[in-house]
Amino acid sequence: MEFQDRDITSIEDFTRQEIAYILNKAKTMEPLAAKGSDILKGKILANIFFEPSTRTRLSFESAMLKLGGNNIGFADVESASVKKGENLADTIRTVENYADIIALRHPLEGAAKLAAEFAKIPVINAGSGAEEHPTQALVDLYTIQKERQKIDGLKVAVVGDLRYGRTVHSLAYALSLYDVELTLVSPETLRMRREVLRAIQSKISVTETQNLEKTIPQADVLYVTRIQKERFPDQAEYAKVKGTYRIDLKSLANAKKDLVILHPLPRVDEISAEVDSTPQARYFQQVWNGIVVRMALLGLLLGAVK
């Protein structure tokens, strides 16, 4: 399979076979993540983040450093020339002179695809508005496969903000390539985007509900997301749905013993801290998995991993 010099703008860029290949390569990165490598020595990743990020940005930086490469970029629009009125196309055409690959996070949907059109080097979508977050979906799949030893045959429940949450859009597209039963749990006003729902319903079993209590006992994987306050055009509407769902020990009383609880983070109040010490909580392991998955992607796109 050929990955070198490819862009990653959507999880839909990949076939199931390509995803399996990436996940297998991520597994081979586990020992390299522990001891380090120099396979990307001399290569530079530009992290261009127009929105706040902790995990994604640091994950990409860590992945690049563990492979012997270097990082440049910015995580604050105030320190970039965008503040002076520079457009995205010019930013990308400038940055590509300094780096070998770009990871871009932007508040506008379609930004990554636009950047990929202008860039002569690979562009990775590190989050585009409320649209998609493809590398997070790969991290999620890797975590599910690692924890449950499979993806096919599982019952996956996705909970929270399914309208504005870009991680769940990419995850839904990715899961539609597998034999899973998907339950979408959200308030009525935050239901899964209709274009995503239409795309996946023809491929897998999908159920929409507002009832989390009845969903948890059936789930093999519980993927929880926060309500995306920053995406709401009307903060009064946010106030109506804030805190709709909360996972605590009481809500997990009837859960399967081998349930896997995931969260792309950051969390607000949707998962109680008391859940962190349960064997089902795997969201901080999910953070570590983000490093090895992104190591695999960087290696593949830059031609150091075959």
N, C-alpha and C positions, 0 to 999 in steps of 0.2 A: 504494500500500500504506500502511496506517495503522500507525504505530509509536508515536505520541505517547501518553504515559501508560501504556504497557504495562509489565508486569513481565517479567523474564527469570529464571525459576526452573529451567528445563530446556531443553536444546537441542531437545527434542521439542516445545517451544512453537512451533517454526518449520517452515514448509514449505521445500522446496528453492528455490522461487522467492523466498521471503523472505530466505533465506540468500544467494542470488545478489545480491539487492538490497543487503544489508548489505555484502557484499564489494566491490561496485562503489562504494558510498559510502566505504568505507575507502580505496580507491584515490584518491579525490578528496581525502582528508585528508592525503595524503603532502606536498604543498606547504605546507599549513597547519601541519603538524607542524614543518616547517623554519622557517617565518617567523612563525607565531603568528596568532591571530585573536581577535575579540571577540564572536563570535556567541552565546556563553553568558555575556556580561558580566552580572553581577548574580545569576547562578545559583550555588547552593551544593550540592556533593556531600558527603554524610556517609559516610565510610568507617568502617564498624563491623566491626572485625576481632577476633573472639574467639580466633583462632589466629594463629601467626606467619606473616608473609608479607613478601617483599621485592618480587618482580616484580609480582604482581597489585596490591598496594596502591599501590606507587609508579607503576605504569602508569596506574591510574585517576587518581591525583593529577596526574601529568604531563599526561594527556589533558585533564583539566578545566582546568588552567592554560593549556595551549596554545590552548584555545578561549575564554579570557578569564574563566573562572569561578573559583570558590574552593572550598577543601576544609576540612572540619572532621572530627572523629571521634577514634577511639582505635585503637591497635594493641596494647594491653596490657590484659588483663582486670583486672589489679591496679589500674588507674587508673580503672576504670568502676564504676558503681553495682551491677553484677552481683556484685561482690565483697561487697556488703552484702546480697545476696539478691534483688535485683530480677530479675523474670522477663523473658524475651525480648519478650513482647507489650508490657509496660510500657516497656521500653527503646525499642522501635520507635515506640510512640505518643508518646513524649517527643521522640525525635530528629526525627520528621517536622515538628515545629514549628520546627526550626532550619534545615531544608534543603529542597531541591526534588527530590532523588533520593537513594536509599540504595544503597550497595554493601555487601553483608553476607557475611562469612565466619564460619562457625560449625562446631564439631566434630560437631554432631548432624545426622544425615540428616533431611530434611524441614524444617529450620530456615528456609530461604529461603521455602518455600511457606507456612509459618506466618506469617512476617513479612509476606508479601504480602497475606495475609488481613486483617491488622490495619492495614496502612499505607494512607493515602490518597494517597501519592505513589509513584512507581515504585520497585520493589525489584529490584536485580540480584543474582543469586546469584554470589558471588565464591568459591564453594567451600563445599559442605555435606557435612561428614564425608567418608566414603568413597563418597558417592553420585554427585555430579556437579560439573562445573565448566564450565558452558555457554559462557562468554565465551572460555575457553581453547580450546575446540573451534573456535570461529569464528576465532581467531588461527591455529590449526593449519591450517584449511582455506585461509585467506588465504595462508599461507606456502607451502603445497603448490601452490596455483594460481599464485602469483607465481613460484615456482622452476621449475615444470614446465609452466606455461602451460595447464594443464588439471587436472582431477581424474578425470573419466571415463576408463576404460581403464587405470588404474594398478594396480600390485600393491603393496599397503601391508602392511608387517609391523610389528606392535606387540609390543614386547618388555618383559618385566619383571613388575611386580606388577599383574596384571590383576584381582585380587580386591579390593584395597583402593585402587587408584589411581583417583581420581575423574576425572582428565583422560581416561583411556582409555575410561571408560564414556561420557562425553559424545562423544568422538571417534568411537567405534564407532556410536553412534546417528546421528551426523551423516553418516558415511561410507555408512551404509546407504541414504541418499537418492541415492547416486551409483552408477555402473556400475564398481565396483572389485572386486578380489579381495583379501580380507583374511586375513592369516595371523596367528594369535595365538600368541605364543611365551612360555611361562612354565613354572615348576616346576608339578608336579601340584597342589600345595596352594595355588597362587596363580592358578589358571585363572580366566578371565573369569566374572563373576557370571552365574548361570544365567538370570536374568530378562533380562539384556542380550543374552545369546546367543540366547535364544528370539526376542527381538524383531527381531534383525538377520538370523538365518539364513533367514528366509522371503523376504528381500529381496535379499541378495547372497551370493556365494560366500565361505564362511568355513571355514578350516582351523585346527585346534588342534594344536600340536606343542610338544615340549620342545627340539627340535633347531635351535639358532640357526645353526650352521655351514652346514647345507643350505639354510637360508632366505635368508641374505644374498645369494647370487649371483642370486636370482630377483627380489629386491625393487627397486622404483623409489623407494620411500620407506621408511625405517627409523625408526620412532618408538620411542625408548628411554625407559624410565622407571626410577626408582630403586625399590628395595624399601622399602615404607612402614613403617619401624620403629615409628613412633608409633602405628600402627593395630593392631599385633599384640597380642592379649590375653595371649599367652604368649611371652615373650622367648626361650625355649628354641627355639620354632618359628622365630622370626626368625633365630636363629643357624644353623639348618639350611639356610636358603635365601640367606643373605647372600652376596653376591658370585657368585651362580650364573652370571650373564652379564657379560661384559666385552668391550666393543668397543675393539679396538686396531688398529694398522696390519696386523698379521698376519691378523686376522679379516676385514679388508677387502680382502685380496689378490685375491680373485675377485669382488669387488663390481663392479657396473656403474659406468662412469666418471661417469655422470650421476645416480648415486644421491644422494638427499637425506636427510641424517641430521638428525632433529629430536629435541628433548628439552624437556619443559615446564620443566625445572629446578626446584629445585636438583638437581645430580648429586652422587653420593658417589664411587663407584669404577666405575660401570657404563660410562663412556666415558673412555678414557685421554686425558690432556691432549695426547698426541702427535697425536690425531685432529683437534684444534682447527684446525690449519694446513692440513688437507686441503680441497680444493674441495667435498667432499661435506658437510662440517660446516656446517650452517645454523642451529644453535640460538641463536646470539647475534643473528643477523638476525631470528630468531623473536621475540626480546625487543622489538626495535624495532617489529616488526609489531603487537605487542600494544598499543602506543600508538595507532596509527592506527585499529585496529579498535575500540578503546574510545572514541576520539574520535567515530567514526561512530555508535556505540551511544548515547553521551551526547547527541549532537546530535539523533538520531532520537527518542529517548524524551522529550526536553525540547522537541521541536517546532521546533528551530532548523534542522534539516536535513529536507528533504522528499524 
